[in-house]
Amino acid sequence: MKKEKLHNIKSSGFKTPENYFNTFDDKLFERLNIKENIEGVTDSGFTTPKDYFETLDDKILSKLEDKPVVRLNTSKTLYYIAGIAASLLLLFAIFINNGGETQVLSAEMVETYFENSDLDSYELAELLVEADFLEEDFTIVETEYKEENLESYLLENTDIETILQQ
């Protein structure tokens, strides 16, 4: 067939007899009700050769002994190559970092980091508790909770839209 005529084909090429799907169920159940087909079967049709399972191990082992075994040492060589690559990378990183200038961490840099990060006061307090740089005489002052203090803080530091959104 030519490619130009493929889009003109309107039939699939398969045909079914008339009323095939209407009478299919009846014909199927009619065949299932015939007991001669089922009662006449006494053998499954599958058999194994005589002494098959007793001689199977010997046959398999005899086939394996004829062929040489090739040992692959891919994992061992892979470990050597990976170790060499890692050591070269480590040496390269050490020598490159020694040539660069180190930056001094200032209090202003830390302050701008905390201002720009999305840490809330609880997360910040947790970081400060875990840090080892706190002085021995550092104490956290606890204030008493008063409703007047809370009301004045909210009025001074927040707007009503922020409170309503939460």
C-alpha positions as CSV (number, residue, x, y, z in Angstrom):
1,M,0.0,0.0,0.0
2,K,1.2,3.5,-0.7
3,K,1.5,6.1,2.1
4,E,-0.9,8.5,0.3
5,K,-3.8,6.0,0.5
6,L,-3.4,5.1,4.2
7,H,-5.7,8.0,5.4
8,N,-8.5,6.8,3.2
9,I,-8.9,3.3,4.8
10,K,-12.1,3.3,6.8
11,S,-12.4,-0.4,7.9
12,S,-10.1,-2.2,10.3
13,G,-10.1,-5.4,8.2
14,F,-11.6,-7.6,11.0
15,K,-15.1,-9.0,10.7
16,T,-17.4,-10.8,13.1
17,P,-20.4,-12.9,12.3
18,E,-23.8,-11.3,12.7
19,N,-25.3,-11.4,16.2
20,Y,-22.0,-12.8,17.5
21,F,-21.9,-10.7,20.7
22,N,-25.6,-11.2,21.3
23,T,-25.4,-15.0,21.3
24,F,-21.9,-15.3,22.8
25,D,-23.0,-15.8,26.4
26,D,-25.6,-18.5,25.5
27,K,-23.0,-20.4,23.5
28,L,-20.4,-20.2,26.3
29,F,-22.7,-21.5,29.0
30,E,-23.9,-24.2,26.7
31,R,-20.4,-25.5,26.3
32,L,-19.7,-25.3,30.0
33,N,-22.8,-27.4,30.8
34,I,-21.5,-30.3,28.7
35,K,-20.0,-32.7,31.3
36,E,-18.5,-35.1,28.8
37,N,-15.5,-32.8,28.1
38,I,-14.7,-32.5,31.8
39,E,-15.5,-36.1,33.0
40,G,-13.5,-37.7,30.2
41,V,-10.2,-36.0,31.3
42,T,-8.2,-38.1,33.7
43,D,-4.7,-36.9,32.9
44,S,-3.4,-33.3,33.1
45,G,-1.3,-33.8,30.0
46,F,2.0,-32.8,31.7
47,T,4.6,-35.4,32.6
48,T,8.2,-35.4,33.7
49,P,10.8,-37.8,32.5
50,K,11.7,-40.8,34.6
51,D,14.2,-39.9,37.5
52,Y,14.2,-36.3,36.4
53,F,14.5,-34.7,39.8
54,E,17.1,-37.3,41.0
55,T,19.5,-36.6,38.1
56,L,18.9,-32.8,37.7
57,D,21.7,-31.8,40.1
58,D,24.3,-34.0,38.4
59,K,23.3,-32.6,34.9
60,I,23.6,-29.0,36.1
61,L,27.0,-29.5,37.8
62,S,28.4,-31.4,34.8
63,K,27.5,-28.4,32.5
64,L,29.1,-25.9,35.0
65,E,32.4,-27.8,35.3
66,D,33.2,-27.6,31.6
67,K,33.3,-23.8,31.5
68,P,36.0,-21.7,33.2
69,V,34.9,-19.2,35.9
70,V,36.0,-15.6,35.2
71,R,36.4,-13.5,38.3
72,L,35.7,-9.8,38.0
73,N,37.5,-7.5,40.4
74,T,35.6,-4.4,39.5
75,S,34.7,-3.4,43.1
76,K,38.3,-3.6,44.3
77,T,39.7,-1.5,41.4
78,L,36.7,0.9,41.9
79,Y,37.7,1.4,45.5
80,Y,41.3,2.2,44.6
81,I,40.3,4.6,41.9
82,A,37.8,6.4,44.2
83,G,40.4,6.6,47.0
84,I,43.0,8.2,44.7
85,A,40.4,10.6,43.3
86,A,39.3,11.6,46.7
87,S,42.8,12.2,48.0
88,L,43.7,14.3,45.0
89,L,40.6,16.4,45.4
90,L,41.4,16.9,49.1
91,L,44.9,18.0,48.4
92,F,43.7,20.3,45.6
93,A,41.1,21.9,48.0
94,I,43.7,22.4,50.8
95,F,46.2,24.1,48.6
96,I,43.6,26.3,46.8
97,N,42.1,27.5,50.1
98,N,45.5,28.4,51.7
99,G,46.1,30.9,48.9
100,G,42.9,32.8,49.4
101,E,42.2,35.5,52.0
102,T,40.2,34.7,55.0
103,Q,37.4,37.0,56.1
104,V,37.0,38.1,59.6
105,L,33.5,37.6,61.0
106,S,32.3,40.9,62.6
107,A,29.4,41.6,64.9
108,E,27.8,43.7,62.1
109,M,27.8,40.7,59.7
110,V,26.1,38.5,62.3
111,E,23.6,41.3,63.1
112,T,22.6,41.7,59.4
113,Y,22.3,38.0,59.1
114,F,19.9,37.8,61.9
115,E,17.9,40.8,60.6
116,N,17.6,39.3,57.1
117,S,16.8,35.7,58.2
118,D,13.3,34.5,59.1
119,L,14.1,33.3,62.6
120,D,11.6,34.0,65.2
121,S,12.5,34.6,68.8
122,Y,12.1,31.0,69.9
123,E,14.5,29.7,67.2
124,L,17.0,32.4,68.1
125,A,16.8,31.6,71.8
126,E,17.4,27.9,71.0
127,L,20.5,28.8,69.0
128,L,21.8,31.0,71.8
129,V,21.3,28.2,74.4
130,E,23.2,25.7,72.2
131,A,26.1,28.2,71.6
132,D,29.3,27.9,73.6
133,F,30.2,31.6,73.3
134,L,27.9,32.9,76.1
135,E,29.6,34.3,79.1
136,E,29.2,32.7,82.5
137,D,27.4,35.7,84.0
138,F,24.9,35.8,81.2
139,T,21.4,35.6,82.5
140,I,18.0,35.8,80.8
141,V,15.8,38.2,82.5
142,E,12.2,37.0,83.0
143,T,9.5,39.6,83.2
144,E,6.1,39.1,84.7
145,Y,3.2,38.8,82.4
146,K,0.7,41.6,82.7
147,E,-2.1,42.2,80.4
148,E,-1.4,45.9,80.3
149,N,2.2,45.3,79.1
150,L,1.0,43.0,76.4
151,E,-1.6,45.5,75.2
152,S,0.8,48.3,75.1
153,Y,3.4,46.2,73.2
154,L,0.9,45.1,70.6
155,L,-0.3,48.7,70.1
156,E,3.2,50.0,69.7
157,N,4.8,47.3,67.6
158,T,2.1,45.8,65.4
159,D,-0.7,46.9,63.2
160,I,-4.3,45.5,63.2
161,E,-4.0,43.9,59.7
162,T,-1.1,41.7,60.8
163,I,-3.0,40.5,63.9
164,L,-6.2,39.8,61.9
165,Q,-4.3,37.8,59.2
166,Q,-2.9,35.4,61.8
